[in-house]
């Protein structure tokens, strides 16, 4: 089996390699060293070996190629009069594997460019990534396969690490390296020929809170006009605004925060949503706002909350609780269907009916912990898959107003409170939706039921 010195000599005989590219082929050995140190050490030992052989007059002529390769690879310690007299004087050349990418000057230049791209960006953590020419990576793979090298590190891994060290030195206390959820990722792009480019990928900032929607008639998110998309001032649907409603919960929350963070845009993630004609009361509905490409990350949540509540007064009221990461978005989406909700509404009956206190108790008992099968409601069928969902009503209360009744009475309107699993359509629980929801209150009362003034009273955490 070839020794590591034999492999190093073979590498240098195949192509001129800088210290880093030579050392990288053994990057998983002695992990406390840098690849530059590994490569230099291998060249030193090879040089010592050749010098030892020369002085003992043992096969010096047979190792002429190794000496010349060391000289060409920039190993200046061999450039003494005796060696130059007995071997061709070949001047050092750029590394034939990386084309000079891993020279100290090149790496420092890349790091300098990276730092310059974020001179006006506020961030605390960063990561370096890279895009290298495929022919460069293939060349290294072919070399390792040819010489059966098993302990090498990837070229991209070394470039990312070495540039990262230099960026960290330039930034000082301003930011530190971070592999998980960095604020900024410097994407280094290198071409076979030409100047390296660095593009900063400014990762989103995530703010978590809860909102209360105090009025009816505004959606949670902006509804774009699909008829003209804002290009026709005479559009009968949007009148050229590009949206079907004047504002939304999303806009009222995101616009001030986009300005405060100097972000390019924002994306709203709510824990479910209420209907446009419903209010969201109680402690509010949890949400996360994703601010994209924020150039300012140090936001005072109390001040931001106050500003939003002042600008959205009478429409929306929020609390901002904390900064979170992207994982929390998936969590809030997943948990939405698992979180119970409390609702209150008024229902109008198609005709006056007679009830007794006993009958009301029977109805309430019937719906207690009752599973409801709901086929996708007709009103959302255009945007939801047509399937049957099974959800549970935990509790239902009927109120008829006035003093408690002891005898039979007539009623055409009632107040209803419902506590149920997330994802249950409460309007259809009342109306039956042409028998697409079973059972429903309309089915039990045997009369048409029309819900009005729906309010979400609470979104329960469990």
HELIX and SHEET records of a PDB file:
HELIX    1   1 UNK A    4  UNK A   14  1                                  11    
HELIX    2   2 UNK A   19  UNK A   24  1                                   6    
HELIX    3   3 UNK A   35  UNK A   55  1                                  21    
HELIX    4   4 UNK A   61  UNK A   63  5                                   3    
HELIX    5   5 UNK A   64  UNK A   72  1                                   9    
HELIX    6   6 UNK A   76  UNK A   78  5                                   3    
HELIX    7   7 UNK A   81  UNK A   86  1                                   6    
HELIX    8   8 UNK A  104  UNK A  116  1                                  13    
HELIX    9   9 UNK A  134  UNK A  147  1                                  14    
HELIX   10  10 UNK A  155  UNK A  171  1                                  17    
HELIX   11  11 UNK A  172  UNK A  174  5                                   3    
HELIX   12  12 UNK A  249  UNK A  261  1                                  13    
HELIX   13  13 UNK A  301  UNK A  311  1                                  11    
HELIX   14  14 UNK A  326  UNK A  336  1                                  11    
HELIX   15  15 UNK A  357  UNK A  367  1                                  11    
HELIX   16  16 UNK A  378  UNK A  380  5                                   3    
HELIX   17  17 UNK A  426  UNK A  431  1                                   6    
HELIX   18  18 UNK A  441  UNK A  445  1                                   5    
SHEET    1   A 4 UNK A 176  UNK A 177  0                                        
SHEET    2   A 4 UNK A 125  UNK A 131  1                                        
SHEET    3   A 4 UNK A 184  UNK A 189  1                                        
SHEET    4   A 4 UNK A 197  UNK A 202 -1                                        
SHEET    1   B 4 UNK A 265  UNK A 270  0                                        
SHEET    2   B 4 UNK A 279  UNK A 292 -1                                        
SHEET    3   B 4 UNK A 205  UNK A 213 -1                                        
SHEET    4   B 4 UNK A 316  UNK A 324 -1                                        
SHEET    1   C 8 UNK A 265  UNK A 270  0                                        
SHEET    2   C 8 UNK A 279  UNK A 292 -1                                        
SHEET    3   C 8 UNK A 449  UNK A 459  1                                        
SHEET    4   C 8 UNK A 341  UNK A 355 -1                                        
SHEET    5   C 8 UNK A 409  UNK A 420 -1                                        
SHEET    6   C 8 UNK A 388  UNK A 399 -1                                        
SHEET    7   C 8 UNK A 370  UNK A 375 -1                                        
SHEET    8   C 8 UNK A 437  UNK A 438 -1                                        
END                                                                             
